[in-house]
């Protein structure tokens, strides 16, 4: 193994580790450092890809931009989607696509400026190819969206795939899809088209095998050691805001159930109050009472004994006894016997 390959391997290991480490710090430092990192890596990827930097080993050519940088971006988007959801993934994809489109424009602008002022082209700023860069941007967008969809599809319960198999198949599928899209968009119709595609498919397979331990180790660490749950989302969650809608619907359903319970409790209390009010009868206003016999006239004009009237218009019940004055007046003999 030549020195170039050894350097390439250590560079890949360092960049893969850096991306995953930056993502692991999101709970402490926020997501801004992670997005800044992938934006910077995207710019470097565009730069070195336009420059044609590559390493050949065993008859296989490894393009540095895809071997190290594109794969590291895949790993970054991969873990963002798995642990942070579609919304964060859309931000990451927008960052990568935006920088991928901007870097060639900056390079083209610099070369145009040098041409306008009559100076030689800048040797360390590669001249961008519109076809290659357009193919790269389009392929990257499709790749990253496909990554999320493939991950969810392979996570269906009926497939019952182990985590490492699910991660490898998703990663390899994205790698090979990128080869088909990028090679076709950038080199279709040229003599080197099929050779580039065949060699790149082989190199991407090797890269997937090399990157898998980093990806699987991080997924396992976050899921088992850190307790970050790996959710099962709809396959098209990355395109449609299905996950957010379902979460909002779940919250709304919980709120509806809470309100239903509150309404039931309110109805129960109101019922109890109505029952209590129906049982409470209060005498109010002027009551016509006979000055002689003490009978009371009701609303219909009938005269009732006072105890009958009170019993009919309140919850009071009468029990009879004799007061001392009446006892003396009406039953003097009983009072004498008591003495």
C-alpha positions, 0 to 999 in steps of 0.5 A: 500500500502506497503512501498516498493510500495510507494518507487517504485512509487516515484523512477519511478516518479523521474527517468521518470522526470529526463529523460524527463528533460534531453531531454528538456535541449538538446537545451541548453546543447546539447544531450551528457548529455541525452545520458550519462543518458540513458547509465547509466540507461541502465547499472543500469537496467542490474545490478538490473535485473540480481540481480532479484530486484522486488516488489510484490503488490496485487499478481502482481510482479513488476520487478524494472528493467523494471518498472522503468528503462526500461520504462524510456528508452522507454520514452527517445527514444520515445521523441527523435524520436518524436522531434529529428528524426530517426538519433538521435534515432539510436544513442540512440538505439545504446547507449542502446544496446551497454551498455546492451551488455557490462554490462553482459560482465563486470560482467562475466569478474569480476567473472572470474577474482575472480575465477582465483585468487582463491577468493570468487565471488563478492556478490554485482556483480550479475552473468549474465545469457547468455540466459536472457541477450541475450533475453534482448538485442534482445528484446530491439532492436526490441522494440525500432525500433517497437516504432518508427514504431508504432508511425508513423503508428498510426499517419496516418491522416486517423486514426485521433487519439488524441495525448494521445491515439496515445502515449498510444497505442504506449507505451502499444504496445511496453511494451507488445511486450517486454513481448512476446519477452523477456519472450519467449527468456528468459523463454520459455520451463520452468515451470514458462514461462506462469506465468511470461508472464501473470503477466508481461503483467498485470504489463506492462499495469499498468506501461503504465497507470502510465507512460502515464501522464509523456509522454503525458504531455511532448509531449504536452509541447514541441509541444504547449508551446515550438513550437517543431513540431511533424513531420509525417514520413514514417513508416520505417523511423527508419530502412531506412534513408527515412526522411533524403533522403526525406529532401535531395531530397527536398533540391535538388529539391529546388536547381534545381528550383533555378537553373532553375530560374537562367537559365531562367534569364540568357537566358532572359538577353542573349536574350536582349543582342543579340537583342541589339547587332542586333540593333547596327550597327557600321561603322568600318575600311577603307571606300572608298569615292570618293574625288569629289562627296563623294559617298561611294563604298560598299562591292559589288563595287556599289557606294552609296550616303553617306547618303544611305550608312550610313543609311544602315550600322548604326541606324542613320537616315538623315534629310536635312537642309542647312548650312550657307555657302551653303545658301550664295553660292546657295541662296543669295537672301534668305539670303538678305531677312532675313536681 
